[in-house]
Amino acid sequence: MKKYGLVEKAPKAPAQLYNLDTDPGETTNLYFKNPEIVKELKAKLEEYKKSGRSAPVRK
């Protein structure tokens, strides 16, 4: 995911989080500003992966 990030906005962010209501152009990565949302979304992703509804990309 990092290769798609906006390096100039959050160079050390391992992923991206945007508020599409206020930033539809995805110009400000909020990954570090909203750790509670990141934690919630990571937990939801793990839940989906365990249930077979989602799987990591294989290269």
N, C-alpha and C positions, 0 to 999 in steps of 0.2 A: 504494500500500500504506500510505502514511503515515497516511491518514485513518482507518485501522482500528487504529492503534497506541494503546497506553496512554500518553498524553502525560505523565502524572504520574510514570511509571516511567523512561522513556527519551525525553525530548522531542526529542533530536536524531538519534535512530536512523532511518535511511532505510527500515528493514524490521524484521521481528520474528523472534525466535528464542526458543523456549521448550523447556524440558525437561519433556515431558509425563509422565514417570515421577514426578517430584517436584513438579510444578506443573501438574496437569491443568486448573486454572482459568485458566491462562495469565495470571498476575498479574505475573510478573517477566520483562521482556524482557532476554534475555541477549546481544543483538546485539553490544554492545561488550565484554562479558566473555569472549567466545569467538571472536576474530577468525579463528582457524584453521578453525573449523567453518563460519563465514560464507564464507570463501574457498573451501573445499571444496564447499559447496552452490552457490555462484555458478558455479563451474566446471562442476558437474554440470548445472545448469540450461542453461548455454550449450551443453553437449554435447547435451542433449535438443533444444534449439531448432534446432541445426544438423542434427540427424538427422531433423527434421520431427515429432518426438514431442510437442513442446510449442511454443506460440507466445505472444507477448505479447498481452495484452488490447488490443483496438482500440476506441477510443471514437469 
